[in-house]
Amino acid sequence: MADVVRAMSEPLSKVDKITIVSTGGENNIGANKLTGEMTKIAAQVPALFEALSGMNLQDLMGNIKSMKPRDASKDAS
């Protein structure tokens, strides 16, 4: 899973700056368009993971035991 996310985000790590030119007042242009596209990409991750691995991400996460809070007193010793 980490490799999939890394591969998807690697191109963005090479972007130095983004210039947005907007000429209207619609909600679907400029910065709103950029964040909307990022949301769409993130929403596709579970399907991509399943296609590449053959495992259902929701089922996989459901099999993970819940984490307990760390005992800070044990960390101090």
C-alpha positions in Angstrom: 0.0 0.0 0.0 2.8 2.4 0.9 4.4 1.8 -2.5 1.2 2.6 -4.3 0.8 5.9 -2.5 4.4 6.7 -2.9 4.2 6.1 -6.7 1.1 8.2 -7.0 2.6 11.1 -5.0 6.1 11.1 -6.5 5.3 13.3 -9.5 3.9 16.0 -7.1 7.2 16.0 -5.2 8.9 17.3 -8.3 6.6 20.3 -8.8 8.3 23.5 -7.8 5.3 25.8 -8.0 1.8 25.9 -9.4 0.4 29.0 -11.0 -3.4 29.2 -11.2 -5.0 31.6 -13.7 -8.6 32.2 -13.1 -10.9 34.4 -15.1 -14.3 33.7 -13.7 -16.3 33.3 -10.5 -17.4 29.7 -10.8 -16.7 27.3 -8.0 -15.1 24.8 -10.3 -12.0 26.8 -11.4 -8.7 27.9 -10.0 -7.7 26.5 -6.6 -11.1 24.9 -6.2 -10.5 22.9 -9.4 -7.1 21.8 -8.1 -8.3 20.6 -4.8 -11.3 18.9 -6.4 -9.0 16.9 -8.7 -6.8 15.9 -5.7 -9.9 14.7 -3.9 -10.9 12.6 -7.0 -7.5 11.0 -7.1 -7.6 10.1 -3.4 -11.0 8.6 -3.8 -9.6 6.2 -6.5 -6.9 4.8 -4.2 -9.1 1.9 -2.8 -10.1 0.7 -6.3 -6.5 1.0 -7.5 -5.2 -0.9 -4.6 -7.7 -3.7 -5.2 -6.9 -3.8 -8.9 -3.1 -4.1 -8.2 -3.2 -6.4 -5.2 -6.4 -8.4 -5.6 -7.3 -7.5 -2.0 -10.2 -5.4 -0.9 -8.8 -2.4 1.1 -11.9 -2.1 3.3 -11.8 -5.8 4.2 -8.1 -5.6 4.9 -8.5 -2.6 7.2 -11.4 -4.4 9.0 -9.0 -7.2 9.9 -6.5 -4.9 11.7 -6.7 -5.0 15.4 -7.6 -1.7 17.0 -4.6 0.1 18.5 -4.5 0.9 22.2 -3.1 4.2 23.4 0.6 4.1 24.3 1.5 4.1 28.0 3.7 7.2 28.3 5.0 6.1 31.7 6.6 3.0 30.1 8.2 5.1 27.4 10.0 7.3 30.0 11.9 4.5 31.6 
